[in-house]
Amino acid sequence: MSYSAAIDPNQVGQYEEAADSGGGYFFDQVLEYRVWCCANSSTKVIDTDDYKQNNASNSNHHAYYRAFATYQRALAFAASTQNAETPVALVRQLEWVDQPSRGVYIHHKGERITEWQAEWLARGTREANDIPDFLQKHTQAK
C-alpha cells in the first residue's frame, strides 16, 4: 500500500506530542508519521537529519518518538531500531464520527489531531458526502 506523505514536511516534528488516539473514521490530512520507542538510560540515541526526536522522560526510562514526512522512512527506521514500535500516522480531522457506544454515532466538526494506525489511511481522505453517507447507512442498518 502507498501512504500519503505529510502535508507540510517543514512542520514534521513540530506538532504537540499529546494527541488523541485513533477513532473518528475519517481524516483530512496526514501531518507526520511517528515511530514510538522505549529506551532505558543505557540506550544510545543518535540524531540525523532524517527525523525529529521528541521525548517524554521519567527517571531511568523514557519514551520518545521520531517524526518522519513519509511512511517509508518511518518504517525503515522502525525496522532498524531496537525497541521501536510500528509507525503510526498523525492526522488532522476537520470532521469526524465519534462512536461513544455500540451503534451510536455522533458527527463532530472542528480540528482534531489524532494518531492512527497507518493501515487506516487506506480509506482515503474524507470527501464531502462521506460522513452523511456513513451516518445514513448506519442509521438504516438498525
N, C-alpha and C positions, 0 to 999 in steps of 0.2 A: 504494500500500500504506500502511496505517496502522501506525505504530510505537508501542509502549507508551511511556508517559512513565516517567521514573526513579521507582523505588520510594519514594525519600525525597528530594524536591527540596532539603531543607536540607543534605543530605550532598554534593550535587553540587559537584565541585571539591575535595573533602576526601580522596578516595581516593589511595593511593600512585600515583605516576607509573608506576613499574615494574609491569608486568602481563604475564602470559603473552600469547601472540599466537595467536588462532584456536583451532580444534580443539575437540574434546570432543563434538561432535554435538548436545548438549543443553544448555539453560541454564535457570536457575531465576528469575533476577531481572535486570532492566535497572537498572544503577546510575547511568549517565550516558551522554551522547553526547559524543565528543571530536572536535574538529577540530584536526588537527596542522598546524602552519605552520612554514615555514623562513624566517628573516629574516636579513638582514645588518645591520651596525651602522648603516646609513642608514635602515632601515625604522622608521617611527614606529608605536608600539603604543599604541592608545587603549583605555582602560578604561571600561566601562559596567557597569551593574548586571545586564545580560542574561547575563553569563557570568563564569566564573572563569578566571584565567590561571595556568598553571604553566610554568616554564622549565627547560630543560636546556641550559646555555650552554657555549660554548668561546670562544676569543679574539674572532673577528670575526663568527662566525655562530652562531646559536642556533636550536634547535628549541623550539617551545613549543606547548602546546595550550590550547584554550579548551574548557571543560566546560559542557554545557547539560543541562537537565532534559528537553527534548523534541528529537526528531529534526528537526522543522520549523524550530526556531530555529537548530539546528546547521547545517542545510542552507542557510538564508538567510545565515548568517554566512560559510560556505564560498564561496557564490556571489558574495559582495560583497567578499571579502578576497583580495588578491594573495598568491600562494604558499601558499594553503590547500589541503589535501587533502580528499577526500570524507569525510564524517563516519563514524566507527566507533562501535560500541556497547561500553561497558564492562559486562560481565555477570558475575554470580556463578553459579557452578556448585557445587551440593552433591553431585551425582553426575554423572559424565561417562564417555565412552568414549574411550580413547586408541587410536590405530592406529599402533603403532611400526613396522610394516612391512605391506606389502600382504597383506590377508586375515587379519591378526592384530588382534584387538580385545580390549582389557582394560578391565574395569569398575572405576572408581575411585569412592571415597566420601571426602568431606571438602571443605572450602571451597577453591575455586579461583577466582581473579578473572582474567579474560582480555579482551582486545579482540577483537571480532568485526566482520566486515563486517556492516553493518546489514541487508542483504538476508537474512542467515541467520536473523534473528528471525522470518521468515515461517513457520518450522517450528513456532513457538509454544513456550510454556514446557513443561518436562518434566512429564509425567504419571506416575503411579505405575508403570505397566507398560511405559512406553516403552523403557527400557533392556533389560529381559529380553526383550521382543518383538524389539527390534533385534538382540540377540545370537543369539536363536534363529533368526531369519530368515537372518542371515549365516552361521551355523554350518550350517544346512540347505542353503545355496546351494553349499557346497563339494562 
